[in-house]
């Protein structure tokens, strides 16, 4: 949400991991609430699960899980996605 180049950010994190190291990534799910996030300096409007999976796999990581982990009860009902991936040995 704060990276202008999220695929590059994931690739760099993967590069820095030791073999068998894990990456835990949390972010907002894709949404259309630009006005709600503008004051926080978000560079994009969240991500789809498929986006996160693609970033991790292209970076050479083995994805262990990628799922929604929470959703706000009140509007705008933002959902948080979490990805856990491992760098192969």
C-alpha positions in Angstrom: 0.0 0.0 0.0 2.9 2.3 0.6 5.2 1.1 -2.3 5.0 2.6 -5.7 6.7 -0.6 -7.0 5.3 -3.5 -4.9 6.7 -6.3 -7.1 10.2 -4.7 -6.7 9.7 -4.4 -3.0 8.8 -8.1 -2.6 11.7 -9.1 -4.9 14.1 -7.1 -2.8 12.8 -8.6 0.4 13.1 -12.1 -1.1 16.7 -11.3 -2.1 17.6 -10.4 1.5 16.1 -13.5 3.0 18.4 -16.4 4.1 17.6 -19.8 2.6 14.5 -21.1 4.3 13.8 -17.6 5.6 10.2 -16.4 5.7 8.4 -13.3 4.5 5.2 -12.2 6.1 3.4 -9.5 4.1 0.2 -7.8 5.3 -1.7 -5.2 3.2 -5.1 -3.9 2.5 -7.2 -5.9 0.0 -8.2 -4.1 -3.2 -10.7 -1.3 -2.6 -12.1 1.9 -4.2 -11.9 4.2 -1.1 -9.2 6.6 -2.3 -10.5 9.5 -0.2 -10.3 7.3 3.0 -6.6 6.4 2.4 -5.3 9.6 0.8 -4.4 11.2 4.2 -2.1 8.2 4.9 0.0 8.5 1.8 -1.1 5.2 0.2 0.4 4.8 -3.3 -2.3 2.4 -4.5 -5.8 1.0 -3.5 -4.7 -2.3 -2.0 -4.1 -5.6 -3.8 -5.9 -8.7 -5.0 -4.8 -12.0 -3.6 -3.6 -12.9 -7.1 -1.3 -9.9 -7.1 0.4 -10.9 -3.9 0.8 -14.5 -5.1 2.3 -13.3 -8.3 4.8 -11.0 -6.6 6.0 -13.8 -4.3 6.2 -16.4 -7.0 8.1 -14.2 -9.4 10.5 -13.4 -6.6 11.2 -17.2 -6.3 9.3 -17.6 -3.0 7.3 -20.7 -2.1 3.9 -19.4 -0.9 2.7 -21.1 2.3 -0.6 -19.1 2.7 -2.3 -16.1 1.3 -5.7 -15.1 2.8 -7.9 -12.4 4.2 -7.2 -12.2 8.0 -9.6 -9.4 9.1 -12.3 -7.1 7.9 -13.5 -3.9 9.5 -17.0 -4.0 10.9 -17.7 -0.4 10.0 -17.6 1.3 6.7 -15.6 1.3 4.5 -15.0 -2.3 5.6 -11.4 -2.6 4.7 -10.1 -6.1 4.5 -6.5 -7.1 5.4 -4.7 -9.7 3.4 -1.7 -11.7 4.7 0.9 -13.6 2.7 3.4 -16.0 4.2 6.1 -17.3 1.9 9.5 -19.1 2.3 12.7 -18.8 0.4 13.8 -22.2 -0.8 17.0 -23.7 0.6 
